[in-house]
Amino acid sequence: MAWEQIAAPARALALDLVTVLGGDGTVLKAAACPGLGETPILAFNLGHLGFLTTCEADGLETALERVWEGAARIEARMRLDGTVQRAGKAVWHATALNEFTVNRQALARILTSTFSLIRIW
């Protein structure tokens, strides 16, 4: 299934599991897809770091067997939506997994933040 199909907000997907082959960037892209809702992601590291991936690529068969047997553990992560507004207009929006980092530019500015917790799953 293509990213565009998964990401379509109006599309109601009935998936039991999403399998991701790639690195942390691929996991982040999958987690940002609004069509996935609370669907678990089983991620296999084909990248370098693998902080967000569940397994190494050589453990694919074993991991899938554990899922089919019901022996896999689901680790809850927090998906965040962030928006930067200037003069009341949204100038940037992103979805993140677990955290956002806010950096300042060379000129210091006052930062006004509003945080809303919608749901943790």
QUITAHU-V46860 format. One record per residue. N is the residue number from 1. RES is the residue in one letter. SS is DSSP state (@ for helix, = for strand, . for the rest). PHI is phi in degrees with one decimal (999 if undefined). D_CENTER is the distance of its C-alpha to the mean C-alpha in Angstrom with 2 decimals. Layout:
# QUITAHU-V46860
n=N res=RES ss=SS phi=PHI d_center=D_CENTER
n=N res=RES ss=SS phi=PHI d_center=D_CENTER
This chain:
# QUITAHU-V46860
n=1 res=M ss=. phi=999 d_center=17.11
n=2 res=A ss=. phi=-77.8 d_center=16.27
n=3 res=W ss=@ phi=-53.8 d_center=13.09
n=4 res=E ss=@ phi=-62.2 d_center=15.41
n=5 res=Q ss=@ phi=-70.0 d_center=16.27
n=6 res=I ss=@ phi=-69.5 d_center=12.86
n=7 res=A ss=@ phi=-77.2 d_center=11.94
n=8 res=A ss=. phi=-61.5 d_center=15.34
n=9 res=P ss=. phi=-58.8 d_center=15.04
n=10 res=A ss=. phi=-79.5 d_center=18.44
n=11 res=R ss=. phi=-81.5 d_center=17.84
n=12 res=A ss=. phi=-92.9 d_center=17.78
n=13 res=L ss=. phi=-94.7 d_center=16.36
n=14 res=A ss=. phi=-113.9 d_center=17.83
n=15 res=L ss=. phi=-104.3 d_center=15.81
n=16 res=D ss=. phi=-86.8 d_center=16.26
n=17 res=L ss== phi=-160.7 d_center=13.80
n=18 res=V ss== phi=-113.7 d_center=11.63
n=19 res=T ss== phi=-104.1 d_center=12.75
n=20 res=V ss== phi=-117.6 d_center=11.19
n=21 res=L ss== phi=-112.6 d_center=13.85
n=22 res=G ss== phi=162.2 d_center=13.22
n=23 res=G ss=. phi=-108.2 d_center=12.15
n=24 res=D ss=@ phi=-60.4 d_center=9.41
n=25 res=G ss=@ phi=-62.1 d_center=9.14
n=26 res=T ss=@ phi=-67.9 d_center=8.84
n=27 res=V ss=@ phi=-63.2 d_center=6.01
n=28 res=L ss=@ phi=-62.0 d_center=4.12
n=29 res=K ss=@ phi=-65.1 d_center=6.09
n=30 res=A ss=@ phi=-64.7 d_center=5.65
n=31 res=A ss=@ phi=-65.4 d_center=2.44
n=32 res=A ss=. phi=-80.5 d_center=4.59
n=33 res=C ss=. phi=-71.2 d_center=7.46
n=34 res=P ss=@ phi=-64.6 d_center=9.56
n=35 res=G ss=@ phi=-71.7 d_center=11.73
n=36 res=L ss=@ phi=-81.3 d_center=9.74
n=37 res=G ss=. phi=57.5 d_center=10.36
n=38 res=E ss=. phi=-103.3 d_center=10.48
n=39 res=T ss=. phi=-63.9 d_center=10.80
n=40 res=P ss== phi=-63.6 d_center=10.34
n=41 res=I ss== phi=-114.8 d_center=8.81
n=42 res=L ss== phi=-104.6 d_center=11.61
n=43 res=A ss== phi=-111.1 d_center=10.96
n=44 res=F ss== phi=-109.8 d_center=14.18
n=45 res=N ss== phi=-77.3 d_center=14.79
n=46 res=L ss=. phi=-115.9 d_center=16.82
n=47 res=G ss=. phi=-98.0 d_center=16.18
n=48 res=H ss=. phi=-101.5 d_center=17.92
n=49 res=L ss=. phi=-85.4 d_center=16.13
n=50 res=G ss=. phi=74.3 d_center=13.69
n=51 res=F ss=. phi=-64.1 d_center=12.49
n=52 res=L ss=. phi=-98.8 d_center=9.18
n=53 res=T ss=. phi=-79.3 d_center=10.97
n=54 res=T ss=. phi=-84.2 d_center=12.99
n=55 res=C ss== phi=-139.7 d_center=16.18
n=56 res=E ss== phi=-81.6 d_center=18.33
n=57 res=A ss=@ phi=-58.6 d_center=19.33
n=58 res=D ss=@ phi=-73.1 d_center=22.79
n=59 res=G ss=@ phi=-101.9 d_center=21.59
n=60 res=L ss=@ phi=-57.6 d_center=20.18
n=61 res=E ss=@ phi=-62.2 d_center=23.23
n=62 res=T ss=@ phi=-62.7 d_center=23.48
n=63 res=A ss=@ phi=-63.3 d_center=19.89
n=64 res=L ss=@ phi=-64.8 d_center=20.28
n=65 res=E ss=@ phi=-60.9 d_center=23.67
n=66 res=R ss=@ phi=-63.9 d_center=22.32
n=67 res=V ss=@ phi=-64.3 d_center=19.90
n=68 res=W ss=@ phi=-63.2 d_center=22.89
n=69 res=E ss=@ phi=-80.8 d_center=25.12
n=70 res=G ss=. phi=78.9 d_center=22.93
n=71 res=A ss=. phi=-96.5 d_center=22.91
n=72 res=A ss=. phi=-80.3 d_center=19.20
n=73 res=R ss=. phi=-104.1 d_center=17.57
n=74 res=I ss=. phi=-94.6 d_center=14.32
n=75 res=E ss=. phi=-101.5 d_center=12.66
n=76 res=A ss=. phi=-72.1 d_center=11.18
n=77 res=R ss=. phi=-125.6 d_center=8.28
n=78 res=M ss=. phi=-100.1 d_center=8.28
n=79 res=R ss== phi=-99.5 d_center=6.09
n=80 res=L ss== phi=-116.9 d_center=8.50
n=81 res=D ss== phi=-113.0 d_center=10.32
n=82 res=G ss== phi=-125.2 d_center=12.93
n=83 res=T ss== phi=-134.2 d_center=16.13
n=84 res=V ss== phi=-103.3 d_center=19.08
n=85 res=Q ss== phi=-118.1 d_center=22.40
n=86 res=R ss== phi=-129.8 d_center=25.78
n=87 res=A ss=. phi=54.2 d_center=28.90
n=88 res=G ss=. phi=78.3 d_center=27.02
n=89 res=K ss== phi=-112.1 d_center=25.16
n=90 res=A ss== phi=-70.1 d_center=21.44
n=91 res=V ss== phi=-111.7 d_center=21.33
n=92 res=W ss== phi=-160.5 d_center=17.63
n=93 res=H ss== phi=-144.5 d_center=14.35
n=94 res=A ss== phi=-152.7 d_center=10.72
n=95 res=T ss== phi=-111.3 d_center=7.34
n=96 res=A ss== phi=-131.5 d_center=5.92
n=97 res=L ss== phi=-112.6 d_center=4.59
n=98 res=N ss=. phi=78.9 d_center=8.17
n=99 res=E ss=. phi=-159.4 d_center=10.35
n=100 res=F ss=. phi=-119.9 d_center=12.01
n=101 res=T ss=. phi=-116.2 d_center=15.14
n=102 res=V ss=. phi=-110.0 d_center=18.16
n=103 res=N ss=. phi=-113.4 d_center=20.90
n=104 res=R ss=. phi=-105.4 d_center=24.36
n=105 res=Q ss=. phi=-84.0 d_center=26.52
n=106 res=A ss=. phi=-58.5 d_center=30.01
n=107 res=L ss=. phi=-91.2 d_center=31.52
n=108 res=A ss=. phi=-69.0 d_center=30.60
n=109 res=R ss=. phi=-134.4 d_center=29.62
n=110 res=I ss=. phi=-80.0 d_center=29.28
n=111 res=L ss=. phi=-109.9 d_center=25.75
n=112 res=T ss=. phi=-105.8 d_center=25.48
n=113 res=S ss=. phi=-120.6 d_center=22.26
n=114 res=T ss=. phi=-128.1 d_center=21.35
n=115 res=F ss=. phi=-119.1 d_center=18.63
n=116 res=S ss=. phi=-127.0 d_center=18.05
n=117 res=L ss=. phi=-98.7 d_center=16.50
n=118 res=I ss=. phi=-92.2 d_center=15.93
n=119 res=R ss=. phi=-163.9 d_center=14.61
n=120 res=I ss=. phi=-111.6 d_center=13.14
n=121 res=W ss=. phi=-132.9 d_center=12.23
